[in-house]
Amino acid sequence: MPHTFAIEAKSLVRRFGEKTAVDGINLNISPGEIYGFLGPNGAGKSTTVRMLTTLLAPTSGDALVYGYSIVREPDTVRFHIGVALQASALDPKQTGRELLDMQGRLYGLTSNERRVRLENLLQLVDIGEAIDQRISTYSGGMKRRLDLAAALVHQPKVLFLDEPTTGLDPVSRSKIWNEVRYLNRELGMTIFLTTQYLEEADELADRVGIIANGKLVTEGSPSDLKRSIGSDVIVARVASRQLDLIPSLMVGISGVEFFEIQDDEIIISVVNGAATISPVAVALSAGGVQVLELTLRTPTLDDVFLHATGNRLQDRNEMKSSV
């Protein structure tokens, strides 16, 4: 009987002393889905992954991976999952081939099974001739791809990728994205992807869950999440000393659904940007607010994150400069 969910988390909690890192998370992830777990550093992403992959026991709650409990059946769960974490344990003295062969041995594969599997992996993950070179010679992108290959040796049903492209250059990041898409679309693999990169979640994920302060604050497809905060976004950069005037000026402007103030910017979600940008400009000017810049654009996941948490992702500038 097929399982309804590939991953089903039930009130997962993890505390470290008095600090609650993950605070009652519930997840239902379907087989064959790419689920993007989006949030800044310290939000609880990696702690959640470490629980789902049985590396860390929950303080309370449970999760099922293809019906197997991470609390009661961790060994069985491990045979159904592949894991590529941020801090990969790659022996620099080994070659890529030696590492993958060793991984196959750990999962009980025969010599012939390991040979066939390695040939298949080299078609899936772009390692090339470096497979027979020592890992100490690998670039950051090559190490990430080797770590991904190692997670796939035993043909898992679910692949966990914990910030797989952090710190990579745009070319290496694009290669990882292409490999993730292939694994999902061609092999039907369920992928749980944690990331702090907005574009990564937007490009790859079927659904996105936004986590902040250990809580899942909103969830949905990238398009649905962006649509939920309006058809267009007007961004007004104003003199910061005049921000206290904004709430009274926004009231009564037709087409304004809601607005938020972030630093010296007013982010205004509207139904029709073309029709609303002029009334917004007039209202601000009439109220004596000095507008330094006024722009109109479509919503982004950063706008969704801001609306859901009251903050933008800390590293959004890094993402813009690296892609």
Helices and strands as residue ranges (DSSP letters): E 7-16, E 19-29, E 34-38, H 45-52, E 60-65, E 68-69, H 74-80, E 81-84, H 96-106, H 111-124, G 128-132, G 135-137, H 140-152, E 158-162, H 170-187, E 190-195, H 198-204, E 207-212, E 215-220, H 222-227, E 232-238, G 240-245, H 246-250, E 256-262, E 265-270, H 273-286, E 291-297, H 301-309, H 316-322
